[in-house]
Structures are given as C-alpha cells and as structure tokens.
C-alpha cells in the first residue's frame, strides 16, 4: 500500500530569467506574475525563441504540481506512486528520471512530453506558460482504478485539457470511499469555476488553495469566509496558502494559522506551494496536529525557495524533527 499516489501533469520545466516581465508583456506575451496560462503550439514555440534570445536558462527540471508534491514526499521517505503521461522522447526520460523513488509503473510514455516555461525576473516575479502535449491524452482508462484503490491518499492537481479533467471527475465517483483525496486545483481549475470542479471538491478530504483561488471559486473577498464555504461542501480540512504571509487552516479541530518570522531568501519560488502540500500531507500521514502540519509545511516550502527546480526539496532529515514530536 502506498501512502500517496499523485495524478496530474508531468512536465519538463524550463526556467528562464529575464530583466523584466512587464517589458515582455508590452510585446504582447501573457506573462503575468503568479499566474499560469497556455498558448497555442505555434505561439508557444515563438515565445521559447524569444526567451532563448532575451533570457538566461537557469534550470531544466521535472515539473507538474502533483508530481512536485509526490517527489517531495518520496524524498522524505514516504511510499509514493504517480499516474500520468509523458512523451516517448528524451524529455520524457528526463522527467521520469527526476522522479527517482516514486513508483512509475502506471506512467505511460507516448507522443511528446509536456513543457512548462517558467519565466522569472529580477524581482523574482514568476509567470508560467504550459504546453501540455502528452498530458492531454490521459483518459479514464489510464487511471488504473485497482492500483489507485490500494493507497491511503490520492493527490490531485490540474490539467490544461478537458479530457484528463473529465477523467478525474469520473474517478471521484468510482474511487472506494476508504481512499482519501487531497486536491490542489491551482489557478487552472479555479478558473473553471466552482460548478465544474465541485465533484472533486465534494470528494476531497483535504483542499489546498491560494487566497486568489479561493476568492475565484467562492466569490468571497475574505479568505476565511471562502474557506468556510468550501468546508460546507465536503472537505474536512481546507488550507489557504498565503505565500510570505503564512497559511490558514480550517478543520474539525477549529482554526489554525501560521505566520512566518522574517523573510526567506528566494532564488526560485516555482513549486513552493507544491512542497507546502507535501509538508502538510507528511504531517497528516504521521497524525500530527494541524498547527504542526502547517508549520512543517512552511518549513519545507521555505527550504525549497533556496534552489532552482527541485534542488532544495526536503528529505528524510527534514522529517526527523516532526517524527520525534
């Protein structure tokens, strides 16, 4: 039995540093700090050419929200697996190699691998542009229900395309009740709206989202009110990630907040929210109180800020303190 199995996009993250995101926006490129979007393939290739000319390639790393969370959990020593699609290409081989320690027997290889352009500027503002390729071919038959039924948690994150999104929604109805679900919808699923992703929210035990995503889904300007609305739909734990301001959690134990002390040095904040999810799930798997889960989640997310890609992801040493607690 696995502790957590992930279902989400598998991407090659190409991280470029540019002088100023705003300057590229003026040229017509949809590079908005903190946002994720997609472009038609031809436009995506043109942007990649622009970045090769005007930017500096800082990192080439495996990526994908759920994949990042699962890799972080695996490095901490949890038993993990992943269901998804990569290309039958050099990029796909690289993506899978980056997930060492994760059971990838249900990861299929075909077509071209998904690519995510991560664009940073001198302020460390970050914009994401995704070209899904093989990810969009994931269907319900790829989800291997017997395999998914033999684990403690299933962790879901967003896809760009409708096909894999529909497969995830079908899975929620078919998954045995004893398998718990954690969901991080990200901006892509938040933009689909509450009605579209309601089957995922209703089935989730743990729901992770940022302040803006909770506002987009609920229409509530106050994140605490938004969290309360989401808990009324089914999740037992709702975690609002507030970036440098910390995090807030609403659960059956009541409210909990974590406020960090001081600022963290930021080299790259890509995937920090995914590592936060991993830290929180680690605490839940070890049956720690919610406030402990929050503080550990922030600890490992802060560590991840100190390197590009997955260079500074948590490991078993980071988990030792909480195991003793």
C-alpha positions in Angstrom: 0.0 0.0 0.0 1.3 3.4 -0.9 1.0 6.5 1.3 0.1 8.9 -1.5 -0.4 8.5 -5.3 -0.4 11.6 -7.5 -2.4 12.3 -10.6 -1.5 15.4 -12.6 0.6 16.8 -15.3 4.1 15.6 -15.9 6.2 18.4 -17.5 9.7 19.5 -18.3 10.2 22.8 -16.6 12.4 25.2 -18.5 13.3 28.2 -16.2 14.3 31.4 -17.9 15.4 34.6 -16.1 14.6 37.9 -17.9 15.2 41.5 -16.9 11.5 42.4 -16.6 8.3 40.5 -17.1 6.4 43.8 -17.8 8.6 44.5 -20.8 7.7 41.2 -22.4 4.0 41.8 -21.6 4.2 45.1 -23.6 5.4 43.0 -26.5 2.1 41.0 -26.2 3.2 37.9 -24.3 0.8 36.8 -21.5 3.5 36.8 -18.8 1.7 37.8 -15.5 3.4 37.3 -12.2 2.0 34.5 -10.2 -0.3 33.2 -13.0 -0.3 30.1 -15.1 -1.7 30.1 -18.7 -1.2 28.3 -22.0 -0.6 29.3 -25.6 -1.3 27.6 -29.0 1.7 25.5 -30.0 3.0 27.9 -32.7 2.9 30.9 -30.3 4.5 28.8 -27.6 7.4 28.0 -29.8 7.8 31.6 -30.7 7.9 32.6 -27.1 10.5 29.9 -26.4 12.7 31.5 -29.2 12.2 34.9 -27.6 13.3 33.6 -24.2 16.4 31.9 -25.7 17.4 35.3 -27.2 16.4 37.7 -24.3 16.6 35.4 -21.2 19.0 33.1 -19.5 18.2 29.4 -18.9 18.6 28.9 -15.2 17.2 25.4 -14.7 15.9 22.4 -16.5 13.8 20.3 -14.2 11.0 17.8 -13.9 7.7 19.6 -13.0 4.0 19.4 -12.6 2.2 20.4 -9.4 1.1 16.9 -8.2 4.4 15.5 -9.4 6.4 18.0 -7.3 4.4 17.1 -4.3 4.9 13.4 -4.8 8.6 13.8 -5.4 9.0 15.8 -2.2 7.1 13.1 -0.2 9.2 10.4 -1.7 12.4 12.2 -0.8 11.2 12.4 2.8 10.7 8.6 2.8 7.0 8.1 2.1 5.8 5.4 -0.2 4.5 7.1 -3.3 3.3 6.5 -6.9 2.2 8.5 -9.8 -0.3 8.1 -12.7 0.2 10.2 -15.8 1.6 10.5 -19.3 4.9 11.7 -20.7 6.3 11.7 -24.2 8.3 8.8 -25.6 11.2 11.2 -26.1 14.4 12.4 -24.4 12.4 14.9 -22.4 10.1 12.1 -21.1 13.1 10.0 -20.0 14.5 13.0 -18.2 11.2 13.8 -16.4 10.9 10.2 -15.2 14.5 10.0 -14.0 13.8 13.2 -11.9 11.2 11.2 -10.0 13.5 8.6 -8.6 12.0 6.8 -5.6 8.4 7.1 -7.0 6.6 4.1 -8.3 6.1 5.0 -12.0 4.7 1.7 -13.3 1.5 3.5 -14.2 3.2 6.4 -16.0 2.7 5.9 -19.8 5.1 7.1 -22.4 3.7 8.2 -25.8 3.9 11.3 -28.1 5.7 14.4 -27.0 6.3 15.5 -23.4 4.6 18.5 -21.8 6.7 21.6 -21.4 6.3 24.4 -18.9 8.1 27.7 -19.4 8.9 29.3 -16.0 9.8 33.0 -16.5 11.4 34.9 -13.6 12.6 38.5 -13.5 14.9 40.3 -11.1 12.1 40.8 -8.6 11.6 37.0 -8.6 8.2 37.5 -10.0 7.2 34.3 -11.9 4.9 33.5 -14.8 4.1 30.1 -16.1 3.1 29.0 -19.6 2.2 25.4 -20.3 2.1 23.3 -23.4 0.5 20.0 -22.3 1.2 17.7 -25.2 1.0 14.1 -23.8 -0.7 15.2 -20.7 -3.9 16.0 -22.6 -4.1 12.3 -23.8 -4.7 11.0 -20.3 -8.1 9.2 -20.1 -10.1 7.4 -17.5 -8.7 4.0 -18.6 -5.2 5.3 -17.8 -6.1 5.8 -14.2 -5.8 2.1 -13.2 -8.6 2.0 -10.6 -7.3 -1.2 -8.8 -3.9 0.4 -8.4 -5.4 3.7 -7.1 -7.6 1.8 -4.6 -4.6 0.4 -2.8 -3.3 3.5 -1.1 -4.0 5.9 1.7 -4.3 9.2 -0.2 -4.7 10.3 -3.8 -3.4 13.7 -4.5 -4.9 15.6 -7.5 -3.7 18.7 -9.4 -4.8 20.4 -12.5 -4.6 19.5 -16.2 -5.0 22.0 -19.1 -7.2 19.9 -21.2 -10.8 18.7 -20.8 -10.1 15.0 -21.3 -8.0 14.4 -18.2 -10.2 16.7 -16.2 -13.2 14.7 -17.1 -11.3 11.5 -16.2 -10.5 12.9 -12.8 -14.2 13.7 -12.2 -15.2 10.2 -13.3 -12.7 8.8 -10.9 -14.2 10.6 -7.9 -17.4 8.6 -8.3 -15.6 5.3 -8.8 -12.9 5.5 -6.1 -13.5 3.4 -3.0 -14.6 5.5 0.0 -11.7 4.4 2.2 -9.2 6.1 -0.2 -8.9 9.8 0.9 -8.3 12.5 -1.6 -6.3 15.7 -1.4 -6.9 18.4 -4.0 -4.9 21.4 -5.1 -6.9 22.9 -8.0 -4.4 25.6 -8.9 -5.4 28.6 -11.0 -6.3 26.4 -14.0 -9.1 24.6 -12.2 -10.1 27.6 -10.2 -10.8 29.4 -13.4 -13.1 26.6 -14.5 -15.4 27.7 -11.7 -17.0 26.0 -8.6 -19.7 24.2 -10.6 -17.2 22.5 -12.9 -14.8 21.2 -10.1 -17.5 20.5 -7.5 -17.2 16.7 -7.9 -13.5 17.0 -7.0 -14.2 19.3 -4.0 -17.0 17.2 -2.6 -14.8 14.0 -2.7 -11.7 15.7 -1.2 -10.7 15.3 2.4 -8.0 18.0 2.2 -8.3 21.0 0.0 -5.3 23.3 -0.8 -5.6 26.7 -2.5 -4.2 30.2 -2.5 -6.1 33.3 -1.4 -6.9 34.3 -5.0 -8.0 30.8 -6.0 -10.4 30.6 -3.0 -11.8 34.0 -4.0 -12.2 33.0 -7.6 -14.1 29.8 -6.6 -16.3 31.3 -3.9 -16.6 34.9 -4.8 -15.6 35.8 -1.2 -13.1 38.6 -0.8 -12.3 37.4 2.7 -10.3 34.1 2.5 -11.6 32.9 5.9 -15.2 33.2 4.7 -14.2 31.4 1.5 -12.6 28.5 3.4 -15.8 28.2 5.5 -17.9 27.9 2.3 -15.6 25.2 0.9 -15.7 23.2 4.1 -19.5 23.2 3.8 -19.1 21.3 0.5 -17.3 18.3 2.0 -13.6 18.7 2.7 -12.6 18.1 6.3 -9.5 20.3 6.1 -9.2 23.5 4.0 -5.8 25.0 3.8 -5.3 28.5 2.4 -1.7 29.2 1.3 -0.9 32.9 1.8 2.7 33.0 0.5 5.1 35.1 2.6 2.2 35.9 5.0 1.9 32.2 6.0 -1.1 29.9 5.9 -4.5 29.4 7.4 -6.4 26.2 8.0 -10.0 25.5 8.9 -10.8 21.9 10.0 -12.8 19.9 12.5 -10.1 20.9 15.1 -11.0 24.5 14.5 -8.9 27.3 13.0 -5.2 27.4 12.9 -2.8 29.9 11.4 0.9 30.0 10.8 2.7 33.4 10.5 6.4 33.2 9.5 9.1 35.2 11.2 11.2 37.2 8.8 11.6 36.8 5.1 13.1 33.9 3.2 15.8 34.3 0.6 14.2 33.5 -2.7 16.1 32.0 -5.6 13.1 30.4 -7.2 9.5 30.1 -5.9 8.3 27.7 -8.5 6.8 24.6 -6.9 7.0 26.1 -3.3 3.2 25.6 -3.0 3.5 22.0 -4.1 6.2 21.4 -1.5 4.0 23.1 1.1 1.3 20.5 0.2 3.9 17.7 0.7 4.8 19.0 4.1 1.3 19.3 5.2 0.4 15.8 3.9 3.5 14.4 5.7 2.1 15.8 9.0 -1.3 14.3 8.3 0.2 10.9 7.5 2.1 11.0 10.8 -1.1 12.0 12.6 0.3 15.3 13.8 -2.0 18.2 15.0 -3.0 20.7 12.3 -0.8 23.5 13.6 2.2 21.2 13.4 1.3 20.3 9.9 1.1 24.0 9.0 4.5 24.9 10.5 6.3 21.9 8.9 4.7 22.7 5.5 6.0 26.2 5.7 9.4 24.9 6.8 9.9 22.7 3.8 8.4 25.1 1.4 10.8 27.8 2.6 13.7 25.4 2.1 12.6 24.8 -1.5 12.9 28.6 -2.2 16.7 28.3 -1.9 17.4 26.5 -5.1 16.2 26.1 -8.7 13.6 23.5 -9.6 13.9 20.6 -7.1 17.4 21.3 -5.9 16.3 22.1 -2.3 13.4 19.8 -1.8 13.0 18.2 1.7 14.5 14.9 2.6 14.3 12.4 5.4 16.5 14.6 7.6 13.9 17.4 7.5 11.3 14.9 8.7 13.2 13.7 11.7 12.1 16.6 14.0 8.4 16.0 13.4 8.8 12.3 13.8 10.2 12.9 17.3 7.3 15.3 18.1 
